[in-house]
């Protein structure tokens, strides 16, 4: 263990005991740019509180993105170091051999993404309809998987590439018949639509999806202690939510912080959080996630994207793009 790592452990203990304590000796040593998406999940709370900065000692710039494809492009260009993506853009990036590692599975997507439609009561009525979704996203992957399950030719549906804010605007104008998208936009659309399928349904049909944090290999190699601290803070936020989900109610400080960073309504936050299964730090490194099944899920997603012509080739092994190391190291830290 390096001196820098020991410093992280020692200072983090002080930070958690006194949240307002600053780290002048460490602050600004390293610049870290994090690309996040306005998705309702527990780590929005330490983001709002500045806990990531306090624990890692890094000077963090938070950059907001509306889709995983944009996050991947930013990581590829070197403009961000850590990014939040869905399993589909993650698989596409790995298939193109972008140098990164998956360090934390944010959540297994269930009802947080869905296909919401109007004027459609059954799948076969989708032919000729305008359905929007962000391309190469988990929602896009789930839409294609659902169409395959229903034996519907994707070419018979007019699938439009729109980001969530664009989907919300198009829906209000009446320009589209439906959308496969995620919360909080999904919550608004569902008020005047019918849900034809959720990502929980699609998972049962053989297309499970998840969100994850990834890090550039270069940054991870140069600053392993910061990456470990990032994973620890994220894991602790999940542990807090899992231990007392009812306390994260609409009137809680947690709900207010999440709403502020995502644009969701405070009263919707508790229900939106229930749209995911949030794995614990201990589960992260296990065989069910980063220690095994996440690699299989990425390979499965890549095979489907190849079949759909969304990537030029699939790799024989995706293990280099998924690492349980960071969760294992983070689990050793005690504050």
Phi and psi restraints in degrees (value plus and minus 20) as a CYANA .aco file:
   2 UNK   PHI     -97.7   -57.7
   2 UNK   PSI     143.7   183.7
   3 UNK   PHI     -80.9   -40.9
   3 UNK   PSI     -59.6   -19.6
   4 UNK   PHI     -80.2   -40.2
   4 UNK   PSI     -62.0   -22.0
   5 UNK   PHI     -85.7   -45.7
   5 UNK   PSI     -61.7   -21.7
   6 UNK   PHI     -84.0   -44.0
   6 UNK   PSI     -55.6   -15.6
   7 UNK   PHI     -83.2   -43.2
   7 UNK   PSI     -60.4   -20.4
   8 UNK   PHI     -79.0   -39.0
   8 UNK   PSI     -65.5   -25.5
   9 UNK   PHI     -84.6   -44.6
   9 UNK   PSI     -65.8   -25.8
  10 UNK   PHI     -85.5   -45.5
  10 UNK   PSI     -66.2   -26.2
  11 UNK   PHI     -91.6   -51.6
  11 UNK   PSI     -53.3   -13.3
  12 UNK   PHI     -83.4   -43.4
  12 UNK   PSI     -55.2   -15.2
  13 UNK   PHI     -82.6   -42.6
  13 UNK   PSI     -60.0   -20.0
  14 UNK   PHI     -88.2   -48.2
  14 UNK   PSI     -61.4   -21.4
  15 UNK   PHI     -80.5   -40.5
  15 UNK   PSI     -66.4   -26.4
  16 UNK   PHI     -87.7   -47.7
  16 UNK   PSI     -50.3   -10.3
  17 UNK   PHI     -95.5   -55.5
  17 UNK   PSI     -53.4   -13.4
  18 UNK   PHI    -155.8  -115.8
  18 UNK   PSI      68.2   108.2
  19 UNK   PHI     -74.0   -34.0
  19 UNK   PSI     -44.0    -4.0
  20 UNK   PHI    -108.4   -68.4
  20 UNK   PSI     -21.2    18.8
  21 UNK   PHI     -89.1   -49.1
  21 UNK   PSI     116.6   156.6
  22 UNK   PHI    -126.1   -86.1
  22 UNK   PSI     147.0   187.0
  23 UNK   PHI    -139.8   -99.8
  23 UNK   PSI      53.3    93.3
  24 UNK   PHI     -82.0   -42.0
  24 UNK   PSI     -48.0    -8.0
  25 UNK   PHI     -92.1   -52.1
  25 UNK   PSI     -46.9    -6.9
  26 UNK   PHI    -127.1   -87.1
  26 UNK   PSI     -48.4    -8.4
  27 UNK   PHI     -75.3   -35.3
  27 UNK   PSI     112.1   152.1
  28 UNK   PHI      62.6   102.6
  28 UNK   PSI     -23.0    17.0
  29 UNK   PHI     -80.5   -40.5
  29 UNK   PSI     -63.7   -23.7
  30 UNK   PHI    -149.8  -109.8
  30 UNK   PSI     115.7   155.7
  31 UNK   PHI    -111.9   -71.9
  31 UNK   PSI     113.0   153.0
  32 UNK   PHI    -151.4  -111.4
  32 UNK   PSI     104.7   144.7
  33 UNK   PHI    -129.4   -89.4
  33 UNK   PSI     103.8   143.8
  34 UNK   PHI    -134.6   -94.6
  34 UNK   PSI     105.6   145.6
  35 UNK   PHI    -115.3   -75.3
  35 UNK   PSI      93.0   133.0
  36 UNK   PHI    -135.8   -95.8
  36 UNK   PSI     144.1   184.1
  37 UNK   PHI    -137.6   -97.6
  37 UNK   PSI     128.4   168.4
  38 UNK   PHI     -95.9   -55.9
  38 UNK   PSI      41.4    81.4
  39 UNK   PHI    -126.3   -86.3
  39 UNK   PSI     118.4   158.4
  40 UNK   PHI     -93.2   -53.2
  40 UNK   PSI      88.7   128.7
  41 UNK   PHI    -179.0  -139.0
  41 UNK   PSI     140.6   180.6
  42 UNK   PHI     -77.1   -37.1
  42 UNK   PSI     -50.9   -10.9
  43 UNK   PHI     -92.5   -52.5
  43 UNK   PSI     -25.7    14.3
  44 UNK   PHI     -84.2   -44.2
  44 UNK   PSI     -47.1    -7.1
  45 UNK   PHI     -88.5   -48.5
  45 UNK   PSI     -74.3   -34.3
  46 UNK   PHI     -84.5   -44.5
  46 UNK   PSI     -44.6    -4.6
  47 UNK   PHI     -85.3   -45.3
  47 UNK   PSI     -65.5   -25.5
  48 UNK   PHI     -87.4   -47.4
  48 UNK   PSI     -54.4   -14.4
  49 UNK   PHI    -101.1   -61.1
  49 UNK   PSI     -32.0     8.0
  50 UNK   PHI      58.2    98.2
  50 UNK   PSI      -2.2    37.8
  51 UNK   PHI     -87.2   -47.2
  51 UNK   PSI     -54.9   -14.9
  52 UNK   PHI     -80.5   -40.5
  52 UNK   PSI     -62.7   -22.7
  53 UNK   PHI     -85.3   -45.3
  53 UNK   PSI     -63.5   -23.5
  54 UNK   PHI     -84.7   -44.7
  54 UNK   PSI     -62.1   -22.1
  55 UNK   PHI     -96.8   -56.8
  55 UNK   PSI     -63.4   -23.4
  56 UNK   PHI    -102.8   -62.8
  56 UNK   PSI     -44.9    -4.9
  57 UNK   PHI      56.2    96.2
  57 UNK   PSI     -13.5    26.5
  58 UNK   PHI    -107.5   -67.5
  58 UNK   PSI     133.6   173.6
  59 UNK   PHI    -107.9   -67.9
  59 UNK   PSI      84.6   124.6
  60 UNK   PHI    -120.8   -80.8
  60 UNK   PSI     113.1   153.1
  61 UNK   PHI    -129.4   -89.4
  61 UNK   PSI     101.9   141.9
  62 UNK   PHI    -116.6   -76.6
  62 UNK   PSI     102.2   142.2
  63 UNK   PHI    -135.3   -95.3
  63 UNK   PSI     105.1   145.1
  64 UNK   PHI    -107.3   -67.3
  64 UNK   PSI     116.2   156.2
  65 UNK   PHI    -149.1  -109.1
  65 UNK   PSI     134.1   174.1
  66 UNK   PHI    -120.3   -80.3
  66 UNK   PSI     -22.7    17.3
  67 UNK   PHI    -183.1  -143.1
  67 UNK   PSI     135.9   175.9
  68 UNK   PHI     -85.0   -45.0
  68 UNK   PSI     -53.3   -13.3
  69 UNK   PHI     -81.1   -41.1
  69 UNK   PSI     -58.0   -18.0
  70 UNK   PHI     -89.9   -49.9
  70 UNK   PSI     -55.0   -15.0
  71 UNK   PHI     -84.4   -44.4
  71 UNK   PSI     -64.3   -24.3
  72 UNK   PHI     -81.9   -41.9
  72 UNK   PSI     -62.8   -22.8
  73 UNK   PHI     -81.9   -41.9
  73 UNK   PSI     -59.2   -19.2
  74 UNK   PHI     -88.4   -48.4
  74 UNK   PSI     -59.1   -19.1
  75 UNK   PHI     -86.1   -46.1
  75 UNK   PSI     -60.3   -20.3
  76 UNK   PHI     -84.3   -44.3
  76 UNK   PSI     -54.3   -14.3
  77 UNK   PHI    -102.1   -62.1
  77 UNK   PSI     -31.6     8.4
  78 UNK   PHI      66.1   106.1
  78 UNK   PSI      -9.8    30.2
  79 UNK   PHI    -103.9   -63.9
  79 UNK   PSI     -34.8     5.2
  80 UNK   PHI    -152.7  -112.7
  80 UNK   PSI     139.5   179.5
  81 UNK   PHI    -128.1   -88.1
  81 UNK   PSI     -57.3   -17.3
  82 UNK   PHI    -146.6  -106.6
  82 UNK   PSI     119.3   159.3
  83 UNK   PHI    -162.6  -122.6
  83 UNK   PSI     135.0   175.0
  84 UNK   PHI    -123.1   -83.1
  84 UNK   PSI      99.9   139.9
  85 UNK   PHI    -159.2  -119.2
  85 UNK   PSI     142.9   182.9
  86 UNK   PHI    -110.3   -70.3
  86 UNK   PSI     148.1   188.1
  87 UNK   PHI     -85.1   -45.1
  87 UNK   PSI     -48.8    -8.8
  88 UNK   PHI     -90.9   -50.9
  88 UNK   PSI     -73.7   -33.7
  89 UNK   PHI     -83.3   -43.3
  89 UNK   PSI     -50.0   -10.0
  90 UNK   PHI     -82.1   -42.1
  90 UNK   PSI     -67.3   -27.3
  91 UNK   PHI     -83.9   -43.9
  91 UNK   PSI     -60.3   -20.3
  92 UNK   PHI     -84.0   -44.0
  92 UNK   PSI     -60.7   -20.7
  93 UNK   PHI     -87.6   -47.6
  93 UNK   PSI     -61.1   -21.1
  94 UNK   PHI     -85.0   -45.0
  94 UNK   PSI     -59.0   -19.0
  95 UNK   PHI     -83.6   -43.6
  95 UNK   PSI     -46.8    -6.8
  96 UNK   PHI    -112.4   -72.4
  96 UNK   PSI     -13.8    26.2
  97 UNK   PHI      40.7    80.7
  97 UNK   PSI      18.6    58.6
  98 UNK   PHI     -88.1   -48.1
  98 UNK   PSI     111.8   151.8
  99 UNK   PHI     -94.3   -54.3
  99 UNK   PSI      75.9   115.9
 100 UNK   PHI    -171.1  -131.1
 100 UNK   PSI     148.0   188.0
 101 UNK   PHI    -150.9  -110.9
 101 UNK   PSI     123.4   163.4
 102 UNK   PHI    -104.0   -64.0
 102 UNK   PSI     103.7   143.7
 103 UNK   PHI    -134.4   -94.4
 103 UNK   PSI     -33.7     6.3
 104 UNK   PHI    -180.7  -140.7
 104 UNK   PSI     106.3   146.3
 105 UNK   PHI    -105.5   -65.5
 105 UNK   PSI      91.3   131.3
 106 UNK   PHI     -86.6   -46.6
 106 UNK   PSI     -71.6   -31.6
 107 UNK   PHI    -188.8  -148.8
 107 UNK   PSI     127.5   167.5
 108 UNK   PHI    -106.5   -66.5
 108 UNK   PSI      98.0   138.0
 109 UNK   PHI     -94.9   -54.9
 109 UNK   PSI     110.9   150.9
 110 UNK   PHI    -143.6  -103.6
 110 UNK   PSI    -117.9   -77.9
 111 UNK   PHI    -106.6   -66.6
 111 UNK   PSI     -20.9    19.1
 112 UNK   PHI     -93.2   -53.2
 112 UNK   PSI     -33.1     6.9
 113 UNK   PHI    -151.7  -111.7
 113 UNK   PSI     121.9   161.9
 114 UNK   PHI    -182.1  -142.1
 114 UNK   PSI     143.5   183.5
 115 UNK   PHI    -117.6   -77.6
 115 UNK   PSI      88.9   128.9
 116 UNK   PHI    -127.8   -87.8
 116 UNK   PSI     111.7   151.7
 117 UNK   PHI    -157.5  -117.5
 117 UNK   PSI     142.6   182.6
 118 UNK   PHI    -150.4  -110.4
 118 UNK   PSI     123.0   163.0
 119 UNK   PHI      54.6    94.6
 119 UNK   PSI      -5.2    34.8
 120 UNK   PHI    -153.0  -113.0
 120 UNK   PSI     102.4   142.4
 121 UNK   PHI    -126.5   -86.5
 121 UNK   PSI     -40.8    -0.8
 122 UNK   PHI    -167.0  -127.0
 122 UNK   PSI     134.8   174.8
 123 UNK   PHI     -71.4   -31.4
 123 UNK   PSI     -60.6   -20.6
 124 UNK   PHI     -83.6   -43.6
 124 UNK   PSI     -35.0     5.0
 125 UNK   PHI    -102.7   -62.7
 125 UNK   PSI     -21.4    18.6
 126 UNK   PHI     -92.0   -52.0
 126 UNK   PSI     -42.7    -2.7
 127 UNK   PHI     -75.6   -35.6
 127 UNK   PSI     107.5   147.5
 128 UNK   PHI      64.9   104.9
 128 UNK   PSI     -23.6    16.4
 129 UNK   PHI    -107.5   -67.5
 129 UNK   PSI     134.2   174.2
 130 UNK   PHI    -114.2   -74.2
 130 UNK   PSI      91.5   131.5
 131 UNK   PHI    -138.4   -98.4
 131 UNK   PSI     103.4   143.4
 132 UNK   PHI    -119.7   -79.7
 132 UNK   PSI     128.0   168.0
 133 UNK   PHI    -185.7  -145.7
 133 UNK   PSI     130.4   170.4
 134 UNK   PHI     -92.9   -52.9
 134 UNK   PSI     100.9   140.9
 135 UNK   PHI     -81.6   -41.6
 135 UNK   PSI     127.0   167.0
 136 UNK   PHI      37.5    77.5
 136 UNK   PSI      12.0    52.0
 137 UNK   PHI    -127.1   -87.1
 137 UNK   PSI     152.0   192.0
 138 UNK   PHI     -82.6   -42.6
 138 UNK   PSI     -54.5   -14.5
 139 UNK   PHI     -85.1   -45.1
 139 UNK   PSI     -61.8   -21.8
 140 UNK   PHI     -82.2   -42.2
 140 UNK   PSI     -65.4   -25.4
 141 UNK   PHI     -80.2   -40.2
 141 UNK   PSI     -65.0   -25.0
 142 UNK   PHI     -85.7   -45.7
 142 UNK   PSI     -58.3   -18.3
 143 UNK   PHI     -81.1   -41.1
 143 UNK   PSI     -68.0   -28.0
 144 UNK   PHI     -84.2   -44.2
 144 UNK   PSI     -58.1   -18.1
 145 UNK   PHI     -85.7   -45.7
 145 UNK   PSI     -60.9   -20.9
 146 UNK   PHI     -84.5   -44.5
 146 UNK   PSI     -63.3   -23.3
 147 UNK   PHI     -81.8   -41.8
 147 UNK   PSI     -59.2   -19.2
 148 UNK   PHI     -84.6   -44.6
 148 UNK   PSI     -62.7   -22.7
 149 UNK   PHI     -81.2   -41.2
 149 UNK   PSI     -56.5   -16.5
 150 UNK   PHI    -106.3   -66.3
 150 UNK   PSI     -18.4    21.6
 151 UNK   PHI      39.4    79.4
 151 UNK   PSI      21.1    61.1
 152 UNK   PHI    -128.3   -88.3
 152 UNK   PSI     108.0   148.0
 153 UNK   PHI     -88.8   -48.8
 153 UNK   PSI     100.8   140.8
 154 UNK   PHI     -75.7   -35.7
 154 UNK   PSI     -48.2    -8.2
 155 UNK   PHI     -89.9   -49.9
 155 UNK   PSI     -37.2     2.8
 156 UNK   PHI    -101.9   -61.9
 156 UNK   PSI     -29.6    10.4
 157 UNK   PHI    -130.8   -90.8
 157 UNK   PSI     118.4   158.4
 158 UNK   PHI    -105.9   -65.9
 158 UNK   PSI      74.9   114.9
 159 UNK   PHI    -111.9   -71.9
 159 UNK   PSI     100.7   140.7
 160 UNK   PHI    -125.8   -85.8
 160 UNK   PSI     118.8   158.8
 161 UNK   PHI    -109.9   -69.9
 161 UNK   PSI      78.8   118.8
 162 UNK   PHI    -151.6  -111.6
 162 UNK   PSI     123.0   163.0
 163 UNK   PHI     -97.8   -57.8
 163 UNK   PSI     141.4   181.4
 164 UNK   PHI     -69.8   -29.8
 164 UNK   PSI     -67.9   -27.9
 165 UNK   PHI     -81.9   -41.9
 165 UNK   PSI     -54.7   -14.7
 166 UNK   PHI     -90.0   -50.0
 166 UNK   PSI     -54.8   -14.8
 167 UNK   PHI     -85.2   -45.2
 167 UNK   PSI     -63.6   -23.6
 168 UNK   PHI     -79.7   -39.7
 168 UNK   PSI     -63.8   -23.8
 169 UNK   PHI     -87.7   -47.7
 169 UNK   PSI     -62.9   -22.9
 170 UNK   PHI     -84.5   -44.5
 170 UNK   PSI     -55.9   -15.9
 171 UNK   PHI     -85.7   -45.7
 171 UNK   PSI     -64.1   -24.1
 172 UNK   PHI     -83.8   -43.8
 172 UNK   PSI     -54.7   -14.7
 173 UNK   PHI     -98.8   -58.8
 173 UNK   PSI     -35.1     4.9
 174 UNK   PHI      61.4   101.4
 174 UNK   PSI       1.9    41.9
 175 UNK   PHI    -101.1   -61.1
 175 UNK   PSI     -36.7     3.3
 176 UNK   PHI    -148.6  -108.6
 176 UNK   PSI     137.6   177.6
 177 UNK   PHI    -115.9   -75.9
 177 UNK   PSI     -32.1     7.9
 178 UNK   PHI     159.1   199.1
 178 UNK   PSI     155.4   195.4
 179 UNK   PHI    -177.1  -137.1
 179 UNK   PSI     124.3   164.3
 180 UNK   PHI    -125.6   -85.6
 180 UNK   PSI      89.7   129.7
 181 UNK   PHI    -171.1  -131.1
 181 UNK   PSI     158.6   198.6
 182 UNK   PHI    -136.6   -96.6
 182 UNK   PSI     150.6   190.6
 183 UNK   PHI     -89.2   -49.2
 183 UNK   PSI     130.9   170.9
 184 UNK   PHI    -106.2   -66.2
 184 UNK   PSI     -28.8    11.2
 185 UNK   PHI     -81.1   -41.1
 185 UNK   PSI     -59.6   -19.6
 186 UNK   PHI     -76.8   -36.8
 186 UNK   PSI     -63.1   -23.1
 187 UNK   PHI     -78.1   -38.1
 187 UNK   PSI     -60.6   -20.6
 188 UNK   PHI     -89.2   -49.2
 188 UNK   PSI     -62.0   -22.0
 189 UNK   PHI     -86.3   -46.3
 189 UNK   PSI     -56.3   -16.3
 190 UNK   PHI     -83.1   -43.1
 190 UNK   PSI     -39.5     0.5
 191 UNK   PHI     -86.5   -46.5
 191 UNK   PSI     -43.2    -3.2
 192 UNK   PHI    -151.2  -111.2
 192 UNK   PSI      14.3    54.3
 193 UNK   PHI    -170.3  -130.3
 193 UNK   PSI     159.9   199.9
 194 UNK   PHI    -139.0   -99.0
 194 UNK   PSI     115.5   155.5
 195 UNK   PHI    -105.7   -65.7
 195 UNK   PSI      99.3   139.3
 196 UNK   PHI    -108.3   -68.3
 196 UNK   PSI     -50.8   -10.8
 197 UNK   PHI    -184.7  -144.7
 197 UNK   PSI     125.5   165.5
 198 UNK   PHI    -127.6   -87.6
 198 UNK   PSI     148.1   188.1
 199 UNK   PHI     -89.8   -49.8
 199 UNK   PSI     -39.0     1.0
 200 UNK   PHI     -86.4   -46.4
 200 UNK   PSI     -60.2   -20.2
 201 UNK   PHI     -83.6   -43.6
 201 UNK   PSI     -65.3   -25.3
 202 UNK   PHI     -83.0   -43.0
 202 UNK   PSI     -55.2   -15.2
 203 UNK   PHI     -80.4   -40.4
 203 UNK   PSI     -59.3   -19.3
 204 UNK   PHI     -88.4   -48.4
 204 UNK   PSI     -44.2    -4.2
 205 UNK   PHI    -108.3   -68.3
 205 UNK   PSI     -13.8    26.2
 206 UNK   PHI      82.2   122.2
 206 UNK   PSI      -7.3    32.7
 207 UNK   PHI    -148.6  -108.6
 207 UNK   PSI      43.7    83.7
 208 UNK   PHI     -86.1   -46.1
 208 UNK   PSI     126.5   166.5
 209 UNK   PHI    -151.0  -111.0
 209 UNK   PSI     138.0   178.0
 210 UNK   PHI    -172.9  -132.9
 210 UNK   PSI     144.1   184.1
 211 UNK   PHI    -127.7   -87.7
 211 UNK   PSI     137.2   177.2
 212 UNK   PHI    -175.5  -135.5
 212 UNK   PSI     137.5   177.5
 213 UNK   PHI    -116.7   -76.7
 213 UNK   PSI     114.0   154.0
 214 UNK   PHI    -144.4  -104.4
 214 UNK   PSI     138.0   178.0
 215 UNK   PHI    -153.8  -113.8
 215 UNK   PSI     125.5   165.5
 216 UNK   PHI     -88.6   -48.6
 216 UNK   PSI     120.0   160.0
 217 UNK   PHI     -80.1   -40.1
 217 UNK   PSI     -56.1   -16.1
 218 UNK   PHI     -81.7   -41.7
 218 UNK   PSI     -67.6   -27.6
 219 UNK   PHI     -85.6   -45.6
 219 UNK   PSI     -61.0   -21.0
 220 UNK   PHI     -83.2   -43.2
 220 UNK   PSI     -59.8   -19.8
 221 UNK   PHI     -89.1   -49.1
 221 UNK   PSI     -55.1   -15.1
 222 UNK   PHI    -103.6   -63.6
 222 UNK   PSI     -47.5    -7.5
 223 UNK   PHI    -156.6  -116.6
 223 UNK   PSI      41.4    81.4
 224 UNK   PHI     -81.6   -41.6
 224 UNK   PSI     -53.1   -13.1
 225 UNK   PHI     -86.1   -46.1
 225 UNK   PSI     -57.0   -17.0
 226 UNK   PHI     -88.0   -48.0
 226 UNK   PSI     -61.5   -21.5
 227 UNK   PHI     -83.4   -43.4
 227 UNK   PSI     -62.1   -22.1
 228 UNK   PHI     -82.9   -42.9
 228 UNK   PSI     -62.6   -22.6
 229 UNK   PHI     -82.9   -42.9
 229 UNK   PSI     -60.1   -20.1
 230 UNK   PHI     -79.8   -39.8
 230 UNK   PSI     -66.2   -26.2
 231 UNK   PHI     -85.3   -45.3
 231 UNK   PSI     -59.1   -19.1
 232 UNK   PHI     -83.2   -43.2
 232 UNK   PSI     -66.3   -26.3
 233 UNK   PHI     -82.0   -42.0
 233 UNK   PSI     -63.4   -23.4
 234 UNK   PHI     -81.7   -41.7
 234 UNK   PSI     -65.9   -25.9
 235 UNK   PHI     -82.2   -42.2
 235 UNK   PSI     -58.0   -18.0
 236 UNK   PHI     -87.1   -47.1
 236 UNK   PSI     -56.0   -16.0
 237 UNK   PHI     -84.4   -44.4
 237 UNK   PSI     -61.0   -21.0
 238 UNK   PHI     -84.6   -44.6
 238 UNK   PSI     -61.9   -21.9
 239 UNK   PHI     -82.0   -42.0
 239 UNK   PSI     -59.4   -19.4
 240 UNK   PHI     -85.4   -45.4
 240 UNK   PSI     -64.0   -24.0
 241 UNK   PHI     -84.7   -44.7
 241 UNK   PSI     -64.8   -24.8
 242 UNK   PHI     -84.4   -44.4
 242 UNK   PSI     -53.9   -13.9
 243 UNK   PHI     -94.0   -54.0
 243 UNK   PSI     -49.4    -9.4
 244 UNK   PHI    -167.6  -127.6
 244 UNK   PSI      42.4    82.4
 245 UNK   PHI     -78.7   -38.7
 245 UNK   PSI     -53.3   -13.3
 246 UNK   PHI     -88.1   -48.1
 246 UNK   PSI     -42.9    -2.9
 247 UNK   PHI     -94.9   -54.9
 247 UNK   PSI     -39.1     0.9
 248 UNK   PHI    -108.4   -68.4
 248 UNK   PSI      32.5    72.5
 249 UNK   PHI    -104.1   -64.1
 249 UNK   PSI     159.1   199.1
 250 UNK   PHI     -80.8   -40.8
 250 UNK   PSI     -45.7    -5.7
 251 UNK   PHI    -116.3   -76.3
 251 UNK   PSI     -12.6    27.4
 252 UNK   PHI    -104.2   -64.2
 252 UNK   PSI     136.0   176.0
 253 UNK   PHI     -81.0   -41.0
 253 UNK   PSI     -53.9   -13.9
 254 UNK   PHI     -81.6   -41.6
 254 UNK   PSI     -65.9   -25.9
 255 UNK   PHI     -83.9   -43.9
 255 UNK   PSI     -58.7   -18.7
 256 UNK   PHI     -83.6   -43.6
 256 UNK   PSI     -62.7   -22.7
 257 UNK   PHI     -87.1   -47.1
 257 UNK   PSI     -61.6   -21.6
 258 UNK   PHI     -83.7   -43.7
 258 UNK   PSI     -64.5   -24.5
 259 UNK   PHI     -82.0   -42.0
 259 UNK   PSI     -60.4   -20.4
 260 UNK   PHI     -82.9   -42.9
 260 UNK   PSI     -56.8   -16.8
 261 UNK   PHI    -109.0   -69.0
 261 UNK   PSI     -36.9     3.1
 262 UNK   PHI    -132.1   -92.1
 262 UNK   PSI     -38.8     1.2
 263 UNK   PHI      66.4   106.4
 263 UNK   PSI     -20.0    20.0
 264 UNK   PHI     -92.5   -52.5
 264 UNK   PSI     138.2   178.2
 265 UNK   PHI     -98.6   -58.6
 265 UNK   PSI     118.4   158.4
 266 UNK   PHI     -74.3   -34.3
 266 UNK   PSI     -60.7   -20.7
 267 UNK   PHI     -89.0   -49.0
 267 UNK   PSI     -37.3     2.7
 268 UNK   PHI    -109.5   -69.5
 268 UNK   PSI     -37.3     2.7
 269 UNK   PHI     -76.2   -36.2
 269 UNK   PSI     -68.3   -28.3
 270 UNK   PHI     -76.2   -36.2
 270 UNK   PSI     -63.3   -23.3
 271 UNK   PHI     -89.1   -49.1
 271 UNK   PSI     -57.4   -17.4
 272 UNK   PHI     -86.0   -46.0
 272 UNK   PSI     -57.0   -17.0
 273 UNK   PHI     -81.9   -41.9
 273 UNK   PSI     -51.5   -11.5
 274 UNK   PHI     -95.2   -55.2
 274 UNK   PSI     -25.9    14.1
 275 UNK   PHI     -98.4   -58.4
 275 UNK   PSI     -24.2    15.8
 276 UNK   PHI    -146.2  -106.2
 276 UNK   PSI     139.4   179.4
 277 UNK   PHI    -125.7   -85.7
 277 UNK   PSI     100.6   140.6
 278 UNK   PHI    -119.9   -79.9
 278 UNK   PSI      89.0   129.0
 279 UNK   PHI     -89.4   -49.4
 279 UNK   PSI     125.1   165.1
 280 UNK   PHI     -95.5   -55.5
 280 UNK   PSI     147.4   187.4
 281 UNK   PHI     -80.9   -40.9
 281 UNK   PSI     -57.6   -17.6
 282 UNK   PHI     -86.4   -46.4
 282 UNK   PSI     -58.2   -18.2
 283 UNK   PHI     -88.6   -48.6
 283 UNK   PSI     -49.9    -9.9
 284 UNK   PHI     -72.6   -32.6
 284 UNK   PSI     -67.6   -27.6
 285 UNK   PHI    -104.6   -64.6
 285 UNK   PSI     -25.8    14.2
 286 UNK   PHI     -94.2   -54.2
 286 UNK   PSI     153.2   193.2
 287 UNK   PHI     -84.1   -44.1
 287 UNK   PSI     -43.9    -3.9
 288 UNK   PHI     -95.8   -55.8
 288 UNK   PSI     -34.4     5.6
 289 UNK   PHI    -151.4  -111.4
 289 UNK   PSI    -134.6   -94.6
 290 UNK   PHI     -82.4   -42.4
 290 UNK   PSI     -42.9    -2.9
 291 UNK   PHI    -102.0   -62.0
 291 UNK   PSI     -16.9    23.1
 292 UNK   PHI     159.0   199.0
 292 UNK   PSI     -87.0   -47.0
 293 UNK   PHI     -88.0   -48.0
 293 UNK   PSI     -45.4    -5.4
 294 UNK   PHI     -84.6   -44.6
 294 UNK   PSI     -58.4   -18.4
 295 UNK   PHI     -81.3   -41.3
 295 UNK   PSI     -64.0   -24.0
 296 UNK   PHI     -83.6   -43.6
 296 UNK   PSI     -60.2   -20.2
 297 UNK   PHI     -85.6   -45.6
 297 UNK   PSI     -59.7   -19.7
 298 UNK   PHI     -85.4   -45.4
 298 UNK   PSI     -60.9   -20.9
 299 UNK   PHI     -84.4   -44.4
 299 UNK   PSI     -61.5   -21.5
 300 UNK   PHI     -84.7   -44.7
 300 UNK   PSI     -63.3   -23.3
 301 UNK   PHI     -84.0   -44.0
 301 UNK   PSI     -61.4   -21.4
 302 UNK   PHI     -83.5   -43.5
 302 UNK   PSI     -59.6   -19.6
 303 UNK   PHI     -82.2   -42.2
 303 UNK   PSI     -59.7   -19.7
 304 UNK   PHI     -88.9   -48.9
 304 UNK   PSI     -62.2   -22.2
 305 UNK   PHI     -82.8   -42.8
 305 UNK   PSI     -55.6   -15.6
 306 UNK   PHI     -85.9   -45.9
 306 UNK   PSI     -63.8   -23.8
 307 UNK   PHI     -80.3   -40.3
 307 UNK   PSI     -55.4   -15.4
 308 UNK   PHI    -105.9   -65.9
 308 UNK   PSI     -21.1    18.9
 309 UNK   PHI      55.9    95.9
 309 UNK   PSI       0.9    40.9
 310 UNK   PHI    -107.4   -67.4
 310 UNK   PSI     -38.2     1.8
 311 UNK   PHI    -153.6  -113.6
 311 UNK   PSI     132.2   172.2
 312 UNK   PHI     -95.2   -55.2
 312 UNK   PSI     -47.0    -7.0
 313 UNK   PHI    -182.3  -142.3
 313 UNK   PSI     137.7   177.7
 314 UNK   PHI    -131.1   -91.1
 314 UNK   PSI     132.4   172.4
 315 UNK   PHI    -110.2   -70.2
 315 UNK   PSI     134.4   174.4
 316 UNK   PHI     -92.9   -52.9
 316 UNK   PSI     -42.6    -2.6
 317 UNK   PHI    -168.6  -128.6
 317 UNK   PSI     106.6   146.6
 318 UNK   PHI    -125.2   -85.2
 318 UNK   PSI     -13.5    26.5
 319 UNK   PHI     -77.2   -37.2
 319 UNK   PSI     -56.7   -16.7
 320 UNK   PHI     -82.3   -42.3
 320 UNK   PSI     -33.6     6.4
 321 UNK   PHI    -122.8   -82.8
 321 UNK   PSI     -14.2    25.8
 322 UNK   PHI    -155.4  -115.4
 322 UNK   PSI     106.3   146.3
 323 UNK   PHI    -152.2  -112.2
 323 UNK   PSI     103.2   143.2
 324 UNK   PHI    -102.4   -62.4
 324 UNK   PSI     -26.6    13.4
 325 UNK   PHI     -75.0   -35.0
 325 UNK   PSI     -64.2   -24.2
 326 UNK   PHI     -89.6   -49.6
 326 UNK   PSI     -57.7   -17.7
 327 UNK   PHI     -88.5   -48.5
 327 UNK   PSI     -57.8   -17.8
 328 UNK   PHI     -83.6   -43.6
 328 UNK   PSI     -64.6   -24.6
 329 UNK   PHI     -89.4   -49.4
 329 UNK   PSI     -59.6   -19.6
 330 UNK   PHI     -84.6   -44.6
 330 UNK   PSI     -54.7   -14.7
 331 UNK   PHI     -85.3   -45.3
 331 UNK   PSI     -41.5    -1.5
 332 UNK   PHI     -99.5   -59.5
 332 UNK   PSI     -37.9     2.1
 333 UNK   PHI     -98.8   -58.8
 333 UNK   PSI     114.0   154.0
 334 UNK   PHI    -148.9  -108.9
 334 UNK   PSI     107.9   147.9
